[in-house]
Amino acid sequence: MSVLGPGSSPSCAEGRGRRTAGILVRAAARQATRNLTRLARGSGTADGDQVMDRARLLRTTLEELGPFYIKVGQILATRPDFVPDHVREELGRLNDQATPQPFSAFSAVLEQDLGAGWRARFGSVHGERPLGSASLAQVYRAVLPDGTACVVKVQRPGADRAVLGDMRALRRVTRLVTRFMPHFNEVIGVEAMTEVLFDAMRDELDFTREASNMKAARKLARSYERISVPKVLHATPRVLVQSLADGVAINRVGDDALTPKKRKQIARQLIDFQFRSYFVTGRFHADPHPGNILVSPDGTAHIIDWGMVGRLDRGARLTMLGILLGLARNDAEAVARQWIRMGATTPWSNSTGFVQDLSRKVPLWSNATLSELNYGVALMSVLQYSSRRGIQVAPIVSIIGKSLANIEGSVRCIHPELKLSASLIQTLSGVMRDLLREETSPEQLSQHLLDFLSFTDKTAGHLQSLSRDLASRQFTLQARTNLGDPIRYGRSHR
């Protein structure tokens, strides 16, 4: 895949536009050629292979367009409510790998962010071959002057300007969709989904945000024997230096590499860590696929790549907790109630039909092992049913669904026998204790007191206003006696 990045000339935006147009024209030409070939063979309709060809063409086009459009594809892959399954499956294969640039191409970025003497900060940098080469950055192994092994992540020159330009273009498209497709927008929430995408890209463009995510996750990971997050050694907007996480991807751990006990511990602790991220800290890894979880020979799981992170406020955390508890307890009505609370009804909503849909499906999900069912997939299925019934859902739900599906897939690689419903209830019991401690903390009690005082002030103000209103008005009640004379009640006038 080619590398994105405009130059520094004034016409870089025009060049970016021409490049994008060229990629789209080539993609359209490839599809037109396939259509003509099909017609020449006498086939007027697309068969299964041709449908998959179109999905593959979409994926490769997004990869060629670069990091922002790859992220668009990844977000679309989380929306089964309006993206066909075969397209989502193909988008799930999006490859963010790029042809490596020579290390010298990153010298300007390193000098601008670390200073002219940046080389003195390292004992050595292995610039000959990067550990990874993505469309947004390249990653190198390095050694600090004291001998500490580390990893240096450097953003590609010009990548930020290219992505910001793409974001402006998508915002214009979003305005058109909301204007000319109001029904679709009301159910799907296109503007909100776009903002989720933009938030994700802003995190990935600013490495100090990724560093903040890592520090918060590392603090949580201290509670776990088998979980680790790399330590941030230094961070600027375009350069991130972190400790080296040594290990192999969790899906490549050999059968004899770990004891059954260690496998079970890693699996349980990964699930527990992720759920505490959702419901206690409110900041969670949005893409914990097997490649982002490295297992070392001693049985430690290192969670890496904290650029894509989801965030939940307190209200959303409690509502999402209710949804998952409902799934674990086989309570379809509770799932539906909390789901609607998380989103919004529309003029086309059919809440009764939504409850009926879930009453058929939830019992199938509540008592399964990881080898039988993926709870993240179940969450995505609920998303499908809700959209069909005209119920709008906050876009963060699809991000949680993707995150949950990924962590379950990763855990399945090392311990598929883990029964998630039992593990979920056990984990959520601990989460509830943490939430209770949070509610009774001095900070939260102070907030509750402030909320109460604010409420009483507003109530007193409303009562005073009502009292003044009653005092300033004359109320007259007329009643007629049997003689027809009116009787007046109210303010007396002498």
Residue, then its C-alpha position, 0 to 999 in steps of 0.5 A: m500500500s502506498v504511503l499517505g502524506p502531502g508535501s509542504s508546498p501550498s498546493c498540497a491540498e489540491g494534490r491530495g484531492r487529485r490523488t484521492a480522485g485518481i484512486l476513486v477513478r481507478a477503482a470505478a474503472r476496475q469495477a466497470t471492467r468486471n461488469l463488462t466482462r460479466l456481460a460479455r459472458g452473458s451473466g447479467t446479475a452478480d453472483g456470490d463471487q462478484v459480490m465479494d469482489r466488490a467488497r474486496l474492491l472497497r477494502t483495497t480502495l480504503e487501504e490505498l486512500g490511507p489512515f483516515y479512510i481505513k479508520v472509516g472502514q473500521i468504524l463501518a465494520t462495527r455497524p451491522d445495522f446498515v452494513p451487509d455482513h459480507v462487507r463487514e467481514e471484508l472490512g474486518r480485514l483492513n490492513d493498515q500496513a504501509t511500505p516502509q519509508p527510510f529512517s532518514a525520512f523521519s529525521a525532521v519529525l524527530e528533530q522538531d519534536l525532540g530537539a536538534g540533539w535527539r540522537a543523544r537521548f538514545g544509545s542506539v536506534h535500529g533504523e534499518r528495519p522498523l518493527g512495524s510500518a503503518s499508514l500513520a507511523q513507523v515503529y523502531r526498536a531502540v536502546l536508551p543510554d542506560g541500556t534499557a530496551c525501548v520502542v520509538k513510534v514516529q508519525r509519518p511526515g505530513a500525515d496529520r495535515a492529510v488526515l485533517g483534510d480528509m476529516r473536513a471532506l467527510r464533514r461536508v458529506t455528513r451535512l449532505v446526508t443529514r439534509f437529504m436523508p433525514h430518516f436514515n440519519e435519525v435512526i443511524g445517527v450519522e453525525a454522532m457516528t462521525e464525531v466518534l470517528f473524529d475523536a478516534m482519529r484525534d487520539e491517533l494523531d496526538f501521541t500525547r493522548e495515547a501516552s495518557n491512555m497508556k498511563a491510565a491503563r498501566k495504573l489499572a494493570r497494577s492490580y493484575e498479576r498477569i496483565s501489563v501495559p508498556k511504560v511511557l518513557h517520553a511523549t510528544p504529539r508525534v513521537l512516543v517512546q515506551s518500554l519494550a513489550d517482549g512476547v508473541a501475539i496471543n494467537r501464536v502462543g504454543d500449546d506447550a508454552l504455558t500451563p493450563k493454570k496460567r492460560k486460565q489466569i490470563a483469560r480471566q484477568l484479561i476479561d476482568f481488566q477489560f470490563r473494569s476499563y468499561f465500567v470503572t475507569g470509563r476509558f477502554h482499549a477499543d481494539p484488543h485483537p490478538g495482535n495487540i496482546l503479546v504474551s511473554p514466556d513467563g505468562t504475562a499478557h502485554i496490552i499494546d497500541w493504545g491509540m484507539v480508545g473508547r470513553l464512557d461517562r458515568g451515566a453510559r457506564l451504568t446503562m451499559l452495565g445494565i445491558l450486559l447484566g441483562l444478557a448474563r441473567n437472561d433478562a430480555e426486558a432489562v436489556a431492551r429497557q437499558w438499550i433504549r435508555m442508552g439511545a433514543t426513540t424515533p417516530w418510527s420506533n417499535s419498542t414492543g417489537f424490539v422486546q419480542d425480538l430480544s425475548r427470542k434471542v437473549p436465552l440463546w446468549s445467556n448460557a454459552t462458553l466462549s467456544e459457543l458464542n461471542y458476547g460482542v457479536a451478541l451485542m452487535s446483533v442487538l444493535q441490528y434489531s434496534s435499528r430495524r425497530g427504529i431505535q437510535v443507539a449511541p455510536i459508542v455502543s458499536i465501539i464497545g461491541k467491537s472491543l468486546a468481540n476482539i477481547e473475547g476472540s483474543v481470550r478464546c485463543i488461549h482458553p476457549e473453555l472459559k464460560l463467559s456468563a459465569s465469568l461476567i457475573q463474577t467480574l461484574s460483582g467486583v465492578m459493582r463493589d468498585l462503583l459503590r466505593e466510587e459513590t461513597s468517595p469524598e469527591q462523589l459525596s461532595q458532588h451529590l451534595l452540590d447536586f442536592l443544593s443546586f436542586t433545592d436552590k432551583t426548587a426554592g426559586h420556583l416556589q418563590s416565583l409561583s408565590r409571587d405569581l399567585a400574589s399578583r393575580q386576582f382569582t375570581l370564582q363565580a358561582r350562581t345561587n338558585l336566585g342567579d346572583p354571582i358569588r365572588y371569591g378572591r381579593s376583597h375590594r373596599 
